[in-house]
Every structure is written in structure tokens, then in C-alpha cells.
């Protein structure tokens, strides 16, 4: 009781929800930024780590930025002082994110003046859209669970109401009263079609994290009733929810039950948009969408069931060492590249954003198929967290980890990690925790070690996928060509 009384007095006196409980006399700004990020994730405060610090000149100087709603309900981003006046906030200046800050918009800001001549400038509109739409994203009840939030006024943090800063959970409780047909009637038509041949993704075209399109909800797709599914065993869990093997009229299917079922009308519309996109995607190396359950509280995606499970499981199961020879592993890498190349060649393109071996599934013939490409908007956590399955920085591109504007080249970096896994049969960054991986990849520019016995062509391909400049990374069409040549050379030499 004494602690509550004293802390209440401190908050009232300082007009701030941050209560000083001690000091930290050691640690560079990078260390402090990682510690603050962990704390922010724990309490549900939207936060990202950015390069740069106005107090330091060290090579790996870092700062933390938090997203806050102002009194006028504009989403803005502020730098948290972790060195001189810990807990105070200020507007970002040119010391954050280097010299690009003046022309590269923050992913959180709603308005920004953007210059020309930079490959990231087309992202402005998308960043503004993401900032707005994140407030309506389907999220877990525990993601943003702080009791109070703050607004910024003349560089001071003041106590505000519970309905201020952070994205809101659906307030109507559930969507049982929403007519799916009424929602469907509001959606516009869309036609997603692949162009012939291997389309070269143009470097410099920044793509949205969520496609800004209004698909039709025509009757030619398959709505599945929850009662038709007979759930069997649980086969996995992802950042979007839990996966079960199920029987559907005598056929084995995979049922992906979304983690958060407490959704409103806007979230249900977004769910319908995502499945409308998925139903039009058809490729041998993309997991086949079979239908969806669109009634709460059982919102689910139904896909084909692939008996060998994830590529991650196969790679890390010691007994599979003999079955996965180099030829088979290169074929698997080629399968992944073909699947992503197809998604990137769609009009408009689809960027996966979460490419990793746990999302790659293997059928009985050892073919690999790309999964979970349409569920990025429905993950339980928006920000990387060491306590969440959504935080898998081992596969993420450095610019993505830093919270910078990103494009389809993020998938290329992730593919480089997948190829490294297939070449080494090891788990990436197995000796580091998620926060350590973020520091190593995003701020120390470290990369996984490539074995010396790797062929020069494949080693060069992996290194090019990991180029720190996204513009220098290859397109998936060229990756497919390189893997075909390497596989042909391997088969010719055997």
C-alpha cells in the first residue's frame, strides 16, 4: 500500500506515468535501447530501435522511439532519452537514422515531407496507411494492456484517459451480429493475375505491407462451416494462431485458427479481403487455400495438409540427415524461390514479410510450398518481442529490424537465411536470443558464417541476398536462374 501511495504522489507531482525507481550508471546507448525495448514490449508500448543517438558517436549508437497519439489524435513518434534525462521524450532530429530522417518518413507518422531521388520515398503513402490501419489490426488482448496512456504536450508526458494512445481492441465484443453477406456487398471487385514469364521486380519500388485493394467476395469461393471440420491433433502454432490437422468430408486439411476471435466489423472486412486474395493464388510451390470459416468465434483458414510438416522441423531433425542430401536441399531451395517469385510477379505483387523455414511446408514428395503469406495482418504482435512467437528476427532483414521503410527485398534477405539453413543443416543464430540477434544483425551488421566448403556460386548467392543495401540484392527471378544452374552442374557432376 505504501508503494502505491508513494508512486501515485510521484506521478501526480511529475505529471508523468514514469516513476523513478533507481539509476543505471553503466551501459552504452545501444545496451540501454535494447533494455528499454524489452520493457516496452512487456507493458505493450509500441516501440522500435533506430540507428543514431544525439549524445554518442559510437559506431553502433542507438535510440528508442515510441508511438504516441497527441491530443488531436494524430499518431506521432518520439525519441525516448535514455542517457541524460531518462524517460523524457522529444521529437526525432537528424541524429536518428542518419541523414535520411529528413526525407524518409517514420512508419508511425501520419504526415511527412518527402524529397525525391531516394529509393524509399514511394513508401510515404503506405506508411501513412499502415499508421492508420494498425489501429484496426486484429491483435491479442494482451498486446496493448497498459492501464494508462500518455499524450505529448510541450515535451512533457501527461496522464490521459484509457482511450488515448494505443490501438483499440474491438469494442463491440464480437462479430456474431455482423452479416457476412452485408460485408461482402460492400467490397469492390479485384482481379489478381500473374504476368507471363519471370517478371523482374524493379529495385526501388517500395511495396505496401498490406495490399491496398478491395477484393470481391464472390460466391465462387468455398465458405466452410465450423461444424464440417473434425479437429484432430494440434500440429503447430504461429504468430497468427494455432494449426490443427482436421478431417473435412474424409480429406485431411490444415485448419489455422486465428488467435484473436474478438473482432469488429473492420477487422472482419480485412479478414475477408485476405482470404479473397488467397483464393486467387495458385502455384505448385504455394500452399493451396481450400476455404475459410468466417463466423466468430471460429475464424479460421483451411488449407491443404502437408504430412512432412515444416522445413524447419526437417532440417533440425537429426534423423533426416541422410534423407536430405545436397541435391534434395537445392531442389527445396529452388521450390521456395519459385513460390516467392510467383507471389512477387502477381499484379499487384504480394510480399511475404515473414519468410522463414517454419512457414515452409513439405509434401510427401519432398516438394516445398510457401505458407502463411496472407496472414501478416493477423499476427498477435505487431512489434518484435522476445516473449512472442511473432518475434523471429533470425530471418528478418536488418532494415526491417530497424523499423525503416522496406520493400520486397526483405523477402530476398530472408531467403538467404533459408538457403544458409539448407546448406549447413543448422539453426540460424542458435547461440543468441532474439534481442541479441536484433543487435547483431541490425546494428553490428553481422551475418551468419558461410562454410568454407560451400561452392563459390552458392556462397556468392547467399552473400548477395544479405547485402546491406536492399537495392543490391538479387530478384527472385535471378535467384531461380542461379539455383537451376547450380543444380544442373551438381547433377552433371554426379
Secondary structure as a PSIPRED ss2 file (coil, helix, strand):
# PSIPRED VFORMAT (PSIPRED V4.0)

   1 X C   1.000  0.000  0.000
   2 X H   0.000  1.000  0.000
   3 X H   0.000  1.000  0.000
   4 X H   0.000  1.000  0.000
   5 X H   0.000  1.000  0.000
   6 X H   0.000  1.000  0.000
   7 X H   0.000  1.000  0.000
   8 X H   0.000  1.000  0.000
   9 X H   0.000  1.000  0.000
  10 X H   0.000  1.000  0.000
  11 X H   0.000  1.000  0.000
  12 X H   0.000  1.000  0.000
  13 X H   0.000  1.000  0.000
  14 X H   0.000  1.000  0.000
  15 X C   1.000  0.000  0.000
  16 X C   1.000  0.000  0.000
  17 X C   1.000  0.000  0.000
  18 X C   1.000  0.000  0.000
  19 X C   1.000  0.000  0.000
  20 X C   1.000  0.000  0.000
  21 X C   1.000  0.000  0.000
  22 X C   1.000  0.000  0.000
  23 X C   1.000  0.000  0.000
  24 X C   1.000  0.000  0.000
  25 X C   1.000  0.000  0.000
  26 X C   1.000  0.000  0.000
  27 X C   1.000  0.000  0.000
  28 X C   1.000  0.000  0.000
  29 X H   0.000  1.000  0.000
  30 X H   0.000  1.000  0.000
  31 X H   0.000  1.000  0.000
  32 X H   0.000  1.000  0.000
  33 X H   0.000  1.000  0.000
  34 X H   0.000  1.000  0.000
  35 X H   0.000  1.000  0.000
  36 X H   0.000  1.000  0.000
  37 X H   0.000  1.000  0.000
  38 X H   0.000  1.000  0.000
  39 X H   0.000  1.000  0.000
  40 X H   0.000  1.000  0.000
  41 X H   0.000  1.000  0.000
  42 X H   0.000  1.000  0.000
  43 X H   0.000  1.000  0.000
  44 X C   1.000  0.000  0.000
  45 X C   1.000  0.000  0.000
  46 X C   1.000  0.000  0.000
  47 X E   0.000  0.000  1.000
  48 X E   0.000  0.000  1.000
  49 X E   0.000  0.000  1.000
  50 X E   0.000  0.000  1.000
  51 X E   0.000  0.000  1.000
  52 X C   1.000  0.000  0.000
  53 X C   1.000  0.000  0.000
  54 X C   1.000  0.000  0.000
  55 X C   1.000  0.000  0.000
  56 X C   1.000  0.000  0.000
  57 X C   1.000  0.000  0.000
  58 X C   1.000  0.000  0.000
  59 X C   1.000  0.000  0.000
  60 X C   1.000  0.000  0.000
  61 X C   1.000  0.000  0.000
  62 X E   0.000  0.000  1.000
  63 X E   0.000  0.000  1.000
  64 X E   0.000  0.000  1.000
  65 X E   0.000  0.000  1.000
  66 X E   0.000  0.000  1.000
  67 X E   0.000  0.000  1.000
  68 X E   0.000  0.000  1.000
  69 X E   0.000  0.000  1.000
  70 X C   1.000  0.000  0.000
  71 X C   1.000  0.000  0.000
  72 X C   1.000  0.000  0.000
  73 X C   1.000  0.000  0.000
  74 X C   1.000  0.000  0.000
  75 X E   0.000  0.000  1.000
  76 X E   0.000  0.000  1.000
  77 X E   0.000  0.000  1.000
  78 X E   0.000  0.000  1.000
  79 X E   0.000  0.000  1.000
  80 X E   0.000  0.000  1.000
  81 X C   1.000  0.000  0.000
  82 X C   1.000  0.000  0.000
  83 X C   1.000  0.000  0.000
  84 X C   1.000  0.000  0.000
  85 X C   1.000  0.000  0.000
  86 X C   1.000  0.000  0.000
  87 X C   1.000  0.000  0.000
  88 X C   1.000  0.000  0.000
  89 X E   0.000  0.000  1.000
  90 X E   0.000  0.000  1.000
  91 X E   0.000  0.000  1.000
  92 X C   1.000  0.000  0.000
  93 X C   1.000  0.000  0.000
  94 X C   1.000  0.000  0.000
  95 X C   1.000  0.000  0.000
  96 X C   1.000  0.000  0.000
  97 X C   1.000  0.000  0.000
  98 X H   0.000  1.000  0.000
  99 X H   0.000  1.000  0.000
 100 X H   0.000  1.000  0.000
 101 X C   1.000  0.000  0.000
 102 X C   1.000  0.000  0.000
 103 X C   1.000  0.000  0.000
 104 X C   1.000  0.000  0.000
 105 X C   1.000  0.000  0.000
 106 X C   1.000  0.000  0.000
 107 X C   1.000  0.000  0.000
 108 X C   1.000  0.000  0.000
 109 X C   1.000  0.000  0.000
 110 X C   1.000  0.000  0.000
 111 X C   1.000  0.000  0.000
 112 X C   1.000  0.000  0.000
 113 X C   1.000  0.000  0.000
 114 X C   1.000  0.000  0.000
 115 X C   1.000  0.000  0.000
 116 X C   1.000  0.000  0.000
 117 X C   1.000  0.000  0.000
 118 X C   1.000  0.000  0.000
 119 X C   1.000  0.000  0.000
 120 X C   1.000  0.000  0.000
 121 X H   0.000  1.000  0.000
 122 X H   0.000  1.000  0.000
 123 X H   0.000  1.000  0.000
 124 X H   0.000  1.000  0.000
 125 X H   0.000  1.000  0.000
 126 X H   0.000  1.000  0.000
 127 X H   0.000  1.000  0.000
 128 X H   0.000  1.000  0.000
 129 X H   0.000  1.000  0.000
 130 X H   0.000  1.000  0.000
 131 X H   0.000  1.000  0.000
 132 X H   0.000  1.000  0.000
 133 X H   0.000  1.000  0.000
 134 X H   0.000  1.000  0.000
 135 X H   0.000  1.000  0.000
 136 X H   0.000  1.000  0.000
 137 X C   1.000  0.000  0.000
 138 X C   1.000  0.000  0.000
 139 X C   1.000  0.000  0.000
 140 X C   1.000  0.000  0.000
 141 X C   1.000  0.000  0.000
 142 X C   1.000  0.000  0.000
 143 X C   1.000  0.000  0.000
 144 X C   1.000  0.000  0.000
 145 X C   1.000  0.000  0.000
 146 X C   1.000  0.000  0.000
 147 X C   1.000  0.000  0.000
 148 X C   1.000  0.000  0.000
 149 X C   1.000  0.000  0.000
 150 X E   0.000  0.000  1.000
 151 X E   0.000  0.000  1.000
 152 X E   0.000  0.000  1.000
 153 X E   0.000  0.000  1.000
 154 X C   1.000  0.000  0.000
 155 X C   1.000  0.000  0.000
 156 X E   0.000  0.000  1.000
 157 X E   0.000  0.000  1.000
 158 X E   0.000  0.000  1.000
 159 X E   0.000  0.000  1.000
 160 X C   1.000  0.000  0.000
 161 X C   1.000  0.000  0.000
 162 X C   1.000  0.000  0.000
 163 X C   1.000  0.000  0.000
 164 X C   1.000  0.000  0.000
 165 X C   1.000  0.000  0.000
 166 X C   1.000  0.000  0.000
 167 X C   1.000  0.000  0.000
 168 X C   1.000  0.000  0.000
 169 X C   1.000  0.000  0.000
 170 X C   1.000  0.000  0.000
 171 X C   1.000  0.000  0.000
 172 X C   1.000  0.000  0.000
 173 X C   1.000  0.000  0.000
 174 X C   1.000  0.000  0.000
 175 X C   1.000  0.000  0.000
 176 X C   1.000  0.000  0.000
 177 X C   1.000  0.000  0.000
 178 X C   1.000  0.000  0.000
 179 X C   1.000  0.000  0.000
 180 X H   0.000  1.000  0.000
 181 X H   0.000  1.000  0.000
 182 X H   0.000  1.000  0.000
 183 X H   0.000  1.000  0.000
 184 X H   0.000  1.000  0.000
 185 X H   0.000  1.000  0.000
 186 X H   0.000  1.000  0.000
 187 X C   1.000  0.000  0.000
 188 X C   1.000  0.000  0.000
 189 X C   1.000  0.000  0.000
 190 X C   1.000  0.000  0.000
 191 X C   1.000  0.000  0.000
 192 X C   1.000  0.000  0.000
 193 X E   0.000  0.000  1.000
 194 X E   0.000  0.000  1.000
 195 X C   1.000  0.000  0.000
 196 X C   1.000  0.000  0.000
 197 X C   1.000  0.000  0.000
 198 X C   1.000  0.000  0.000
 199 X C   1.000  0.000  0.000
 200 X C   1.000  0.000  0.000
 201 X C   1.000  0.000  0.000
 202 X C   1.000  0.000  0.000
 203 X C   1.000  0.000  0.000
 204 X C   1.000  0.000  0.000
 205 X C   1.000  0.000  0.000
 206 X C   1.000  0.000  0.000
 207 X C   1.000  0.000  0.000
 208 X C   1.000  0.000  0.000
 209 X C   1.000  0.000  0.000
 210 X C   1.000  0.000  0.000
 211 X C   1.000  0.000  0.000
 212 X C   1.000  0.000  0.000
 213 X C   1.000  0.000  0.000
 214 X C   1.000  0.000  0.000
 215 X C   1.000  0.000  0.000
 216 X C   1.000  0.000  0.000
 217 X C   1.000  0.000  0.000
 218 X C   1.000  0.000  0.000
 219 X C   1.000  0.000  0.000
 220 X C   1.000  0.000  0.000
 221 X C   1.000  0.000  0.000
 222 X C   1.000  0.000  0.000
 223 X E   0.000  0.000  1.000
 224 X C   1.000  0.000  0.000
 225 X C   1.000  0.000  0.000
 226 X H   0.000  1.000  0.000
 227 X H   0.000  1.000  0.000
 228 X H   0.000  1.000  0.000
 229 X E   0.000  0.000  1.000
 230 X E   0.000  0.000  1.000
 231 X E   0.000  0.000  1.000
 232 X E   0.000  0.000  1.000
 233 X E   0.000  0.000  1.000
 234 X E   0.000  0.000  1.000
 235 X E   0.000  0.000  1.000
 236 X E   0.000  0.000  1.000
 237 X E   0.000  0.000  1.000
 238 X E   0.000  0.000  1.000
 239 X C   1.000  0.000  0.000
 240 X C   1.000  0.000  0.000
 241 X E   0.000  0.000  1.000
 242 X E   0.000  0.000  1.000
 243 X E   0.000  0.000  1.000
 244 X E   0.000  0.000  1.000
 245 X E   0.000  0.000  1.000
 246 X E   0.000  0.000  1.000
 247 X E   0.000  0.000  1.000
 248 X E   0.000  0.000  1.000
 249 X C   1.000  0.000  0.000
 250 X C   1.000  0.000  0.000
 251 X E   0.000  0.000  1.000
 252 X E   0.000  0.000  1.000
 253 X E   0.000  0.000  1.000
 254 X E   0.000  0.000  1.000
 255 X E   0.000  0.000  1.000
 256 X E   0.000  0.000  1.000
 257 X E   0.000  0.000  1.000
 258 X E   0.000  0.000  1.000
 259 X C   1.000  0.000  0.000
 260 X C   1.000  0.000  0.000
 261 X C   1.000  0.000  0.000
 262 X C   1.000  0.000  0.000
 263 X C   1.000  0.000  0.000
 264 X C   1.000  0.000  0.000
 265 X H   0.000  1.000  0.000
 266 X H   0.000  1.000  0.000
 267 X H   0.000  1.000  0.000
 268 X H   0.000  1.000  0.000
 269 X H   0.000  1.000  0.000
 270 X H   0.000  1.000  0.000
 271 X H   0.000  1.000  0.000
 272 X H   0.000  1.000  0.000
 273 X H   0.000  1.000  0.000
 274 X H   0.000  1.000  0.000
 275 X H   0.000  1.000  0.000
 276 X H   0.000  1.000  0.000
 277 X H   0.000  1.000  0.000
 278 X H   0.000  1.000  0.000
 279 X C   1.000  0.000  0.000
 280 X C   1.000  0.000  0.000
 281 X C   1.000  0.000  0.000
 282 X C   1.000  0.000  0.000
 283 X C   1.000  0.000  0.000
 284 X C   1.000  0.000  0.000
 285 X C   1.000  0.000  0.000
 286 X E   0.000  0.000  1.000
 287 X C   1.000  0.000  0.000
 288 X C   1.000  0.000  0.000
 289 X E   0.000  0.000  1.000
 290 X E   0.000  0.000  1.000
 291 X E   0.000  0.000  1.000
 292 X E   0.000  0.000  1.000
 293 X E   0.000  0.000  1.000
 294 X C   1.000  0.000  0.000
 295 X C   1.000  0.000  0.000
 296 X C   1.000  0.000  0.000
 297 X C   1.000  0.000  0.000
 298 X C   1.000  0.000  0.000
 299 X C   1.000  0.000  0.000
 300 X E   0.000  0.000  1.000
 301 X E   0.000  0.000  1.000
 302 X E   0.000  0.000  1.000
 303 X E   0.000  0.000  1.000
 304 X E   0.000  0.000  1.000
 305 X C   1.000  0.000  0.000
 306 X C   1.000  0.000  0.000
 307 X C   1.000  0.000  0.000
 308 X C   1.000  0.000  0.000
 309 X C   1.000  0.000  0.000
 310 X E   0.000  0.000  1.000
 311 X H   0.000  1.000  0.000
 312 X H   0.000  1.000  0.000
 313 X H   0.000  1.000  0.000
 314 X H   0.000  1.000  0.000
 315 X H   0.000  1.000  0.000
 316 X C   1.000  0.000  0.000
 317 X C   1.000  0.000  0.000
 318 X H   0.000  1.000  0.000
 319 X H   0.000  1.000  0.000
 320 X H   0.000  1.000  0.000
 321 X C   1.000  0.000  0.000
 322 X C   1.000  0.000  0.000
 323 X C   1.000  0.000  0.000
 324 X C   1.000  0.000  0.000
 325 X C   1.000  0.000  0.000
 326 X H   0.000  1.000  0.000
 327 X H   0.000  1.000  0.000
 328 X H   0.000  1.000  0.000
 329 X H   0.000  1.000  0.000
 330 X H   0.000  1.000  0.000
 331 X H   0.000  1.000  0.000
 332 X H   0.000  1.000  0.000
 333 X H   0.000  1.000  0.000
 334 X H   0.000  1.000  0.000
 335 X H   0.000  1.000  0.000
 336 X H   0.000  1.000  0.000
 337 X H   0.000  1.000  0.000
 338 X H   0.000  1.000  0.000
 339 X H   0.000  1.000  0.000
 340 X H   0.000  1.000  0.000
 341 X H   0.000  1.000  0.000
 342 X H   0.000  1.000  0.000
 343 X H   0.000  1.000  0.000
 344 X H   0.000  1.000  0.000
 345 X H   0.000  1.000  0.000
 346 X E   0.000  0.000  1.000
 347 X E   0.000  0.000  1.000
 348 X C   1.000  0.000  0.000
 349 X C   1.000  0.000  0.000
 350 X C   1.000  0.000  0.000
 351 X C   1.000  0.000  0.000
 352 X C   1.000  0.000  0.000
 353 X C   1.000  0.000  0.000
 354 X C   1.000  0.000  0.000
 355 X C   1.000  0.000  0.000
 356 X C   1.000  0.000  0.000
 357 X H   0.000  1.000  0.000
 358 X H   0.000  1.000  0.000
 359 X H   0.000  1.000  0.000
 360 X E   0.000  0.000  1.000
 361 X E   0.000  0.000  1.000
 362 X E   0.000  0.000  1.000
 363 X C   1.000  0.000  0.000
 364 X C   1.000  0.000  0.000
 365 X C   1.000  0.000  0.000
 366 X C   1.000  0.000  0.000
 367 X C   1.000  0.000  0.000
 368 X E   0.000  0.000  1.000
 369 X E   0.000  0.000  1.000
 370 X E   0.000  0.000  1.000
 371 X C   1.000  0.000  0.000
 372 X C   1.000  0.000  0.000
 373 X C   1.000  0.000  0.000
 374 X C   1.000  0.000  0.000
 375 X C   1.000  0.000  0.000
 376 X H   0.000  1.000  0.000
 377 X H   0.000  1.000  0.000
 378 X H   0.000  1.000  0.000
 379 X C   1.000  0.000  0.000
 380 X C   1.000  0.000  0.000
 381 X C   1.000  0.000  0.000
 382 X C   1.000  0.000  0.000
 383 X C   1.000  0.000  0.000
 384 X C   1.000  0.000  0.000
 385 X C   1.000  0.000  0.000
 386 X C   1.000  0.000  0.000
 387 X C   1.000  0.000  0.000
 388 X C   1.000  0.000  0.000
 389 X C   1.000  0.000  0.000
 390 X C   1.000  0.000  0.000
 391 X C   1.000  0.000  0.000
 392 X C   1.000  0.000  0.000
 393 X H   0.000  1.000  0.000
 394 X H   0.000  1.000  0.000
 395 X H   0.000  1.000  0.000
 396 X C   1.000  0.000  0.000
 397 X C   1.000  0.000  0.000
 398 X H   0.000  1.000  0.000
 399 X H   0.000  1.000  0.000
 400 X H   0.000  1.000  0.000
 401 X H   0.000  1.000  0.000
 402 X C   1.000  0.000  0.000
 403 X C   1.000  0.000  0.000
 404 X C   1.000  0.000  0.000
 405 X C   1.000  0.000  0.000
 406 X C   1.000  0.000  0.000
 407 X C   1.000  0.000  0.000
 408 X C   1.000  0.000  0.000
 409 X H   0.000  1.000  0.000
 410 X H   0.000  1.000  0.000
 411 X H   0.000  1.000  0.000
 412 X H   0.000  1.000  0.000
 413 X H   0.000  1.000  0.000
 414 X H   0.000  1.000  0.000
 415 X H   0.000  1.000  0.000
 416 X H   0.000  1.000  0.000
 417 X H   0.000  1.000  0.000
 418 X H   0.000  1.000  0.000
 419 X H   0.000  1.000  0.000
 420 X H   0.000  1.000  0.000
 421 X H   0.000  1.000  0.000
 422 X H   0.000  1.000  0.000
 423 X H   0.000  1.000  0.000
 424 X H   0.000  1.000  0.000
 425 X C   1.000  0.000  0.000
 426 X C   1.000  0.000  0.000
 427 X C   1.000  0.000  0.000
 428 X C   1.000  0.000  0.000
 429 X C   1.000  0.000  0.000
 430 X C   1.000  0.000  0.000
 431 X C   1.000  0.000  0.000
 432 X C   1.000  0.000  0.000
 433 X C   1.000  0.000  0.000
 434 X H   0.000  1.000  0.000
 435 X H   0.000  1.000  0.000
 436 X H   0.000  1.000  0.000
 437 X H   0.000  1.000  0.000
 438 X H   0.000  1.000  0.000
 439 X H   0.000  1.000  0.000
 440 X H   0.000  1.000  0.000
 441 X H   0.000  1.000  0.000
 442 X H   0.000  1.000  0.000
 443 X H   0.000  1.000  0.000
 444 X C   1.000  0.000  0.000
 445 X C   1.000  0.000  0.000
 446 X C   1.000  0.000  0.000
 447 X C   1.000  0.000  0.000
 448 X C   1.000  0.000  0.000
 449 X C   1.000  0.000  0.000
 450 X C   1.000  0.000  0.000
 451 X C   1.000  0.000  0.000
 452 X C   1.000  0.000  0.000
 453 X C   1.000  0.000  0.000
 454 X C   1.000  0.000  0.000
 455 X C   1.000  0.000  0.000
 456 X H   0.000  1.000  0.000
 457 X H   0.000  1.000  0.000
 458 X H   0.000  1.000  0.000
 459 X H   0.000  1.000  0.000
 460 X H   0.000  1.000  0.000
 461 X H   0.000  1.000  0.000
 462 X H   0.000  1.000  0.000
 463 X H   0.000  1.000  0.000
 464 X H   0.000  1.000  0.000
 465 X H   0.000  1.000  0.000
 466 X C   1.000  0.000  0.000
 467 X C   1.000  0.000  0.000
 468 X C   1.000  0.000  0.000
 469 X C   1.000  0.000  0.000
 470 X H   0.000  1.000  0.000
 471 X H   0.000  1.000  0.000
 472 X H   0.000  1.000  0.000
 473 X C   1.000  0.000  0.000
 474 X C   1.000  0.000  0.000
 475 X C   1.000  0.000  0.000
 476 X H   0.000  1.000  0.000
 477 X H   0.000  1.000  0.000
 478 X H   0.000  1.000  0.000
 479 X H   0.000  1.000  0.000
 480 X H   0.000  1.000  0.000
 481 X H   0.000  1.000  0.000
 482 X H   0.000  1.000  0.000
 483 X H   0.000  1.000  0.000
 484 X H   0.000  1.000  0.000
 485 X H   0.000  1.000  0.000
 486 X H   0.000  1.000  0.000
 487 X H   0.000  1.000  0.000
 488 X H   0.000  1.000  0.000
 489 X H   0.000  1.000  0.000
 490 X H   0.000  1.000  0.000
 491 X H   0.000  1.000  0.000
 492 X H   0.000  1.000  0.000
 493 X H   0.000  1.000  0.000
 494 X C   1.000  0.000  0.000
